Amino acid sequence: MKRRHPGKIHNYTRQIQGCHYFLSPAEGSHKIYMTADRDGVNCQDCILLKDEAGTAQYHIEAIEHYGDSPTLWTALLVRR
């Protein structure tokens, strides 16, 4: 039986929203869209972002990479 390896964790807590990444609301109270330019980000990975309480962890539910720039992507994130 093949085991699935857990996804990577990408730490954006030291990045600046609006400069290094962009967030927009999605349907559902715990979901957001994130657009960023970083290589190696895939579905099932986790994203760490700063919030009022410190650090929030999000799971990448879906991701779309842009064809003309393979490091540029938009992902649907679900808060854990």
PyMOL CGO cylinders between C-alpha atoms (Angstrom):
from pymol import cmd
from pymol.cgo import CYLINDER

trace = [
    CYLINDER, 0.00, 0.00, 0.00, 1.42, 3.36, -1.04, 0.3, 1, 1, 1, 1, 1, 1,
    CYLINDER, 1.42, 3.36, -1.04, 1.46, 6.04, 1.67, 0.3, 1, 1, 1, 1, 1, 1,
    CYLINDER, 1.46, 6.04, 1.67, 0.62, 9.61, 0.84, 0.3, 1, 1, 1, 1, 1, 1,
    CYLINDER, 0.62, 9.61, 0.84, 3.24, 12.04, 2.07, 0.3, 1, 1, 1, 1, 1, 1,
    CYLINDER, 3.24, 12.04, 2.07, 1.90, 15.10, 3.87, 0.3, 1, 1, 1, 1, 1, 1,
    CYLINDER, 1.90, 15.10, 3.87, 2.03, 18.34, 1.93, 0.3, 1, 1, 1, 1, 1, 1,
    CYLINDER, 2.03, 18.34, 1.93, 4.63, 21.03, 2.45, 0.3, 1, 1, 1, 1, 1, 1,
    CYLINDER, 4.63, 21.03, 2.45, 4.16, 23.97, 4.79, 0.3, 1, 1, 1, 1, 1, 1,
    CYLINDER, 4.16, 23.97, 4.79, 4.80, 27.39, 3.24, 0.3, 1, 1, 1, 1, 1, 1,
    CYLINDER, 4.80, 27.39, 3.24, 5.45, 30.16, 5.77, 0.3, 1, 1, 1, 1, 1, 1,
    CYLINDER, 5.45, 30.16, 5.77, 4.17, 33.59, 4.69, 0.3, 1, 1, 1, 1, 1, 1,
    CYLINDER, 4.17, 33.59, 4.69, 4.19, 35.12, 8.20, 0.3, 1, 1, 1, 1, 1, 1,
    CYLINDER, 4.19, 35.12, 8.20, 7.15, 37.37, 7.36, 0.3, 1, 1, 1, 1, 1, 1,
    CYLINDER, 7.15, 37.37, 7.36, 5.77, 38.37, 3.97, 0.3, 1, 1, 1, 1, 1, 1,
    CYLINDER, 5.77, 38.37, 3.97, 3.71, 41.52, 3.39, 0.3, 1, 1, 1, 1, 1, 1,
    CYLINDER, 3.71, 41.52, 3.39, 0.12, 41.18, 2.21, 0.3, 1, 1, 1, 1, 1, 1,
    CYLINDER, 0.12, 41.18, 2.21, -0.44, 43.37, -0.85, 0.3, 1, 1, 1, 1, 1, 1,
    CYLINDER, -0.44, 43.37, -0.85, 3.23, 43.15, -1.78, 0.3, 1, 1, 1, 1, 1, 1,
    CYLINDER, 3.23, 43.15, -1.78, 4.31, 39.48, -1.66, 0.3, 1, 1, 1, 1, 1, 1,
    CYLINDER, 4.31, 39.48, -1.66, 0.83, 37.96, -1.81, 0.3, 1, 1, 1, 1, 1, 1,
    CYLINDER, 0.83, 37.96, -1.81, -2.80, 39.01, -2.25, 0.3, 1, 1, 1, 1, 1, 1,
    CYLINDER, -2.80, 39.01, -2.25, -5.93, 37.74, -0.48, 0.3, 1, 1, 1, 1, 1, 1,
    CYLINDER, -5.93, 37.74, -0.48, -9.57, 37.98, -1.54, 0.3, 1, 1, 1, 1, 1, 1,
    CYLINDER, -9.57, 37.98, -1.54, -12.75, 36.61, 0.04, 0.3, 1, 1, 1, 1, 1, 1,
    CYLINDER, -12.75, 36.61, 0.04, -14.27, 33.31, -1.06, 0.3, 1, 1, 1, 1, 1, 1,
    CYLINDER, -14.27, 33.31, -1.06, -17.61, 31.69, -0.28, 0.3, 1, 1, 1, 1, 1, 1,
    CYLINDER, -17.61, 31.69, -0.28, -17.62, 30.30, 3.23, 0.3, 1, 1, 1, 1, 1, 1,
    CYLINDER, -17.62, 30.30, 3.23, -16.49, 32.00, 6.39, 0.3, 1, 1, 1, 1, 1, 1,
    CYLINDER, -16.49, 32.00, 6.39, -13.20, 30.07, 6.65, 0.3, 1, 1, 1, 1, 1, 1,
    CYLINDER, -13.20, 30.07, 6.65, -12.16, 30.26, 2.98, 0.3, 1, 1, 1, 1, 1, 1,
    CYLINDER, -12.16, 30.26, 2.98, -10.05, 32.80, 1.09, 0.3, 1, 1, 1, 1, 1, 1,
    CYLINDER, -10.05, 32.80, 1.09, -8.31, 33.06, -2.27, 0.3, 1, 1, 1, 1, 1, 1,
    CYLINDER, -8.31, 33.06, -2.27, -4.59, 33.72, -2.24, 0.3, 1, 1, 1, 1, 1, 1,
    CYLINDER, -4.59, 33.72, -2.24, -2.48, 34.79, -5.21, 0.3, 1, 1, 1, 1, 1, 1,
    CYLINDER, -2.48, 34.79, -5.21, 1.31, 34.68, -4.96, 0.3, 1, 1, 1, 1, 1, 1,
    CYLINDER, 1.31, 34.68, -4.96, 4.50, 34.06, -6.92, 0.3, 1, 1, 1, 1, 1, 1,
    CYLINDER, 4.50, 34.06, -6.92, 6.44, 31.20, -5.34, 0.3, 1, 1, 1, 1, 1, 1,
    CYLINDER, 6.44, 31.20, -5.34, 7.66, 27.91, -6.77, 0.3, 1, 1, 1, 1, 1, 1,
    CYLINDER, 7.66, 27.91, -6.77, 6.75, 24.52, -5.30, 0.3, 1, 1, 1, 1, 1, 1,
    CYLINDER, 6.75, 24.52, -5.30, 3.26, 25.31, -3.94, 0.3, 1, 1, 1, 1, 1, 1,
    CYLINDER, 3.26, 25.31, -3.94, 0.71, 22.55, -4.62, 0.3, 1, 1, 1, 1, 1, 1,
    CYLINDER, 0.71, 22.55, -4.62, -2.73, 21.29, -3.68, 0.3, 1, 1, 1, 1, 1, 1,
    CYLINDER, -2.73, 21.29, -3.68, -2.81, 19.67, -0.20, 0.3, 1, 1, 1, 1, 1, 1,
    CYLINDER, -2.81, 19.67, -0.20, 0.04, 21.91, 1.05, 0.3, 1, 1, 1, 1, 1, 1,
    CYLINDER, 0.04, 21.91, 1.05, -0.45, 24.31, 3.98, 0.3, 1, 1, 1, 1, 1, 1,
    CYLINDER, -0.45, 24.31, 3.98, 0.07, 28.07, 4.14, 0.3, 1, 1, 1, 1, 1, 1,
    CYLINDER, 0.07, 28.07, 4.14, 0.92, 29.96, 7.33, 0.3, 1, 1, 1, 1, 1, 1,
    CYLINDER, 0.92, 29.96, 7.33, -0.32, 33.57, 7.47, 0.3, 1, 1, 1, 1, 1, 1,
    CYLINDER, -0.32, 33.57, 7.47, -0.26, 36.26, 10.15, 0.3, 1, 1, 1, 1, 1, 1,
    CYLINDER, -0.26, 36.26, 10.15, -3.57, 37.19, 11.74, 0.3, 1, 1, 1, 1, 1, 1,
    CYLINDER, -3.57, 37.19, 11.74, -4.81, 39.14, 14.77, 0.3, 1, 1, 1, 1, 1, 1,
    CYLINDER, -4.81, 39.14, 14.77, -4.14, 36.22, 17.13, 0.3, 1, 1, 1, 1, 1, 1,
    CYLINDER, -4.14, 36.22, 17.13, -0.68, 35.38, 15.76, 0.3, 1, 1, 1, 1, 1, 1,
    CYLINDER, -0.68, 35.38, 15.76, -0.46, 32.71, 13.07, 0.3, 1, 1, 1, 1, 1, 1,
    CYLINDER, -0.46, 32.71, 13.07, -3.26, 31.06, 11.10, 0.3, 1, 1, 1, 1, 1, 1,
    CYLINDER, -3.26, 31.06, 11.10, -2.85, 27.80, 9.19, 0.3, 1, 1, 1, 1, 1, 1,
    CYLINDER, -2.85, 27.80, 9.19, -4.67, 27.26, 5.88, 0.3, 1, 1, 1, 1, 1, 1,
    CYLINDER, -4.67, 27.26, 5.88, -5.00, 24.10, 3.78, 0.3, 1, 1, 1, 1, 1, 1,
    CYLINDER, -5.00, 24.10, 3.78, -4.80, 24.44, -0.02, 0.3, 1, 1, 1, 1, 1, 1,
    CYLINDER, -4.80, 24.44, -0.02, -8.05, 22.95, -1.29, 0.3, 1, 1, 1, 1, 1, 1,
    CYLINDER, -8.05, 22.95, -1.29, -7.50, 23.86, -4.95, 0.3, 1, 1, 1, 1, 1, 1,
    CYLINDER, -7.50, 23.86, -4.95, -4.77, 25.66, -6.89, 0.3, 1, 1, 1, 1, 1, 1,
    CYLINDER, -4.77, 25.66, -6.89, -4.36, 27.01, -10.41, 0.3, 1, 1, 1, 1, 1, 1,
    CYLINDER, -4.36, 27.01, -10.41, -0.91, 27.74, -11.81, 0.3, 1, 1, 1, 1, 1, 1,
    CYLINDER, -0.91, 27.74, -11.81, -0.66, 30.28, -14.59, 0.3, 1, 1, 1, 1, 1, 1,
    CYLINDER, -0.66, 30.28, -14.59, 0.80, 28.85, -17.80, 0.3, 1, 1, 1, 1, 1, 1,
    CYLINDER, 0.80, 28.85, -17.80, 2.96, 31.82, -18.76, 0.3, 1, 1, 1, 1, 1, 1,
    CYLINDER, 2.96, 31.82, -18.76, 4.59, 31.90, -15.30, 0.3, 1, 1, 1, 1, 1, 1,
    CYLINDER, 4.59, 31.90, -15.30, 4.74, 28.48, -13.58, 0.3, 1, 1, 1, 1, 1, 1,
    CYLINDER, 4.74, 28.48, -13.58, 5.56, 30.07, -10.19, 0.3, 1, 1, 1, 1, 1, 1,
    CYLINDER, 5.56, 30.07, -10.19, 2.47, 32.33, -10.24, 0.3, 1, 1, 1, 1, 1, 1,
    CYLINDER, 2.47, 32.33, -10.24, -0.67, 30.77, -8.78, 0.3, 1, 1, 1, 1, 1, 1,
    CYLINDER, -0.67, 30.77, -8.78, -4.06, 31.38, -7.19, 0.3, 1, 1, 1, 1, 1, 1,
    CYLINDER, -4.06, 31.38, -7.19, -5.28, 28.96, -4.52, 0.3, 1, 1, 1, 1, 1, 1,
    CYLINDER, -5.28, 28.96, -4.52, -8.45, 28.39, -2.54, 0.3, 1, 1, 1, 1, 1, 1,
    CYLINDER, -8.45, 28.39, -2.54, -7.45, 28.19, 1.13, 0.3, 1, 1, 1, 1, 1, 1,
    CYLINDER, -7.45, 28.19, 1.13, -9.47, 26.70, 3.98, 0.3, 1, 1, 1, 1, 1, 1,
    CYLINDER, -9.47, 26.70, 3.98, -8.64, 27.73, 7.53, 0.3, 1, 1, 1, 1, 1, 1,
    CYLINDER, -8.64, 27.73, 7.53, -7.73, 24.85, 9.86, 0.3, 1, 1, 1, 1, 1, 1,
]
cmd.load_cgo(trace, "trace")
